[in-house]
Amino acid sequence: MTDDKPPTAEPSTAPLTPAESWDARYAEKERIWSGNPNAPLVRETADLPPGRALDLGCGEGADAIWLARRGWRVTGVDVSRIALERAAIHAEEAQVAGLVDWQWHNLDETFPEGDFDLISAHFLHSHAGIDRDRILRKAVAAVAPGGVLLVVGHCGLPPWESDPTPDMALPTPDEVLASLELPDGEWEVLRSEEHERIQNDPEGRPVTRIDNTLMVRRLPKT
């Protein structure tokens, strides 16, 4: 006598791709982020003349929309299609849809074309694993003469993180600067510092975190 039942499929043990990981994160809630622009972006770029901007890891679009409201033409990039769909809706609601080009990229593999007057990378960290240094060097190559690269990151994991990823890079501003491999005499450092920020934990309780900001400018051609 034979058993006609199909064999039970073994659960997949393959790690999630960055796209799968971040889509799963965004699928947890209708909105993950506050909808407000990151404070370092507002502080460091409010006085810049509008031009072409690139937002790496744009999430649900708050930074890109803030820039578009100030007259920038923005390319917003993310690896999560769910995040990009939400960002497009938020841009429509903010009446700046015509100023933002939402693009899906796995930045380890592809990068937006063209050069930009501002490239912003806020909290470009991932538990799924990315080559952050290589991505930021791609960003360096895409900054137009006279343009700036703004990199903001965490100095450490949040206190509520129970399962930290040991290989997730959380470098200091000096380490980020060194990793960019900027050619001598072609760039100037506008900002390199650590700063405190208040953030609510998953239970809504405020905690203090330390972040860092690096802002560099490609010198204009003479």
C-alpha positions in Angstrom: 0.0 0.0 0.0 1.4 3.4 -1.0 0.9 6.8 0.6 -0.5 9.1 -2.0 -0.1 12.3 0.0 2.5 14.7 -1.4 5.6 15.2 0.6 5.6 18.1 3.1 7.6 21.0 1.8 10.5 22.0 4.0 10.4 25.6 5.2 12.9 27.8 3.4 16.0 28.7 5.3 17.3 31.1 2.7 17.9 34.6 4.2 15.5 37.3 3.0 16.8 39.6 0.3 16.9 43.4 1.2 13.7 43.9 -0.8 11.9 41.1 1.0 13.2 42.2 4.4 12.1 45.8 4.0 8.7 44.9 2.4 8.0 42.8 5.4 8.9 45.6 7.7 6.6 48.1 5.9 3.8 45.6 5.7 3.7 45.5 9.5 1.9 48.9 9.8 0.0 51.4 7.6 2.8 53.9 8.4 6.2 53.2 9.8 7.7 56.7 10.0 6.4 60.0 11.4 5.9 61.7 8.0 8.2 64.5 9.2 11.5 65.3 7.5 14.7 64.3 9.3 16.0 67.1 11.5 19.5 67.0 10.1 18.2 67.4 6.5 16.2 70.5 7.5 19.1 72.0 9.5 21.8 71.4 6.9 20.0 72.0 3.6 17.4 74.7 4.4 19.7 77.5 3.0 20.8 75.6 -0.2 19.5 76.8 -3.5 17.1 74.2 -5.0 18.5 71.9 -7.7 18.6 68.2 -8.4 18.4 66.0 -5.3 18.8 62.3 -4.6 17.3 60.7 -1.5 18.9 57.3 -0.9 16.6 55.0 1.2 13.7 57.4 0.9 11.2 55.2 2.8 7.7 56.7 2.8 9.0 59.9 1.3 9.0 62.5 4.0 12.5 63.9 3.2 11.9 63.9 -0.6 8.6 65.6 -0.2 10.1 68.3 2.1 12.8 69.0 -0.5 10.2 69.1 -3.4 8.1 71.6 -1.4 11.2 73.8 -1.4 11.6 73.6 -5.2 14.0 70.7 -5.5 13.6 68.2 -8.3 14.0 64.9 -6.4 14.8 61.3 -7.2 13.6 59.2 -4.3 15.1 55.7 -4.1 14.2 52.7 -2.0 14.4 48.9 -2.1 10.9 48.5 -0.8 8.1 48.7 -3.4 5.6 49.1 -0.5 7.5 52.2 0.8 7.6 53.7 -2.7 3.9 53.2 -3.3 3.2 55.0 0.0 5.7 57.8 -0.9 4.0 58.4 -4.2 0.6 58.7 -2.5 2.0 61.1 0.1 3.6 63.2 -2.7 0.2 63.4 -4.5 -1.4 64.6 -1.2 1.3 67.2 -0.8 0.8 68.3 -4.4 4.4 67.8 -5.4 4.1 64.6 -7.4 5.5 66.3 -10.5 8.7 67.1 -8.7 9.6 63.6 -7.4 10.7 60.6 -9.4 10.3 57.5 -7.3 12.7 54.7 -8.3 13.2 51.1 -7.1 16.8 50.2 -6.7 18.8 47.6 -4.8 21.7 49.9 -4.3 24.1 47.1 -4.1 23.3 46.4 -7.7 22.0 49.5 -9.4 22.2 53.2 -8.9 20.2 56.2 -10.3 21.7 57.8 -13.4 22.9 61.4 -13.6 24.5 63.8 -11.2 23.0 65.7 -8.3 23.4 69.0 -6.4 22.4 67.2 -3.2 22.6 63.5 -2.2 21.1 62.6 1.1 21.5 59.3 2.8 19.8 59.2 6.2 20.1 56.0 8.3 21.2 53.9 5.4 21.6 50.8 7.7 20.0 47.5 7.1 19.7 44.2 9.0 19.4 42.5 5.6 23.0 43.4 4.9 24.3 46.0 2.3 27.7 47.2 1.2 27.1 50.7 2.6 30.6 51.9 1.9 30.4 51.0 -1.7 27.0 52.6 -2.1 28.3 55.8 -0.6 31.2 55.8 -2.9 28.8 55.6 -5.8 27.0 58.6 -4.3 30.3 60.5 -4.2 30.8 59.9 -7.9 27.2 61.3 -8.6 27.7 64.6 -6.8 27.8 67.5 -9.2 30.6 70.2 -8.9 29.5 72.5 -6.1 27.1 69.9 -4.8 27.0 68.2 -1.4 26.7 64.8 0.1 24.9 64.5 3.4 25.3 61.2 5.4 23.4 60.8 8.7 23.7 57.6 10.7 23.2 56.0 14.1 26.2 55.7 16.5 24.8 52.7 18.2 21.8 50.3 18.3 18.6 51.4 20.1 18.3 50.3 23.7 15.3 48.1 22.9 17.1 46.2 20.2 17.0 42.6 21.5 18.6 40.8 18.5 21.3 43.0 17.1 22.9 42.2 13.8 26.7 42.0 14.6 27.8 43.0 11.0 25.6 46.0 10.5 27.9 49.0 10.1 27.4 51.9 12.5 30.5 54.0 11.8 31.6 57.3 13.3 31.7 60.4 11.1 35.5 60.1 10.7 35.1 56.4 9.7 32.5 57.4 7.1 34.7 60.2 5.8 37.6 57.8 5.4 35.4 55.2 3.6 34.4 57.7 1.0 38.0 57.9 -0.3 37.6 61.5 -1.4 40.3 62.8 -3.8 42.6 65.3 -2.2 41.9 68.9 -3.1 38.5 68.2 -4.6 36.2 68.2 -1.5 35.7 70.2 1.7 34.1 69.0 4.9 31.2 71.2 6.0 30.1 69.1 9.0 31.4 66.1 10.9 29.8 65.6 14.4 27.8 63.5 16.7 24.6 64.8 18.3 21.8 63.6 20.6 18.3 62.9 19.4 15.1 62.0 21.3 13.2 59.1 19.9 10.2 57.1 21.1 10.7 53.4 21.8 8.2 50.9 20.6 6.1 51.5 23.7 6.1 55.3 23.1 8.6 56.1 25.8 11.2 58.8 24.9 14.8 57.7 24.9 18.0 59.5 24.0 20.0 58.2 21.0 23.3 59.4 19.5 23.5 60.0 15.8 26.1 61.5 13.6 26.2 63.8 10.6 28.8 64.1 7.8 28.3 66.7 5.1 30.9 67.2 2.4 31.0 69.5 -0.7 32.6 68.8 -4.1 34.5 72.0 -5.0 33.4 73.8 -8.1 35.6 73.4 -11.2 37.9 76.3 -11.8 
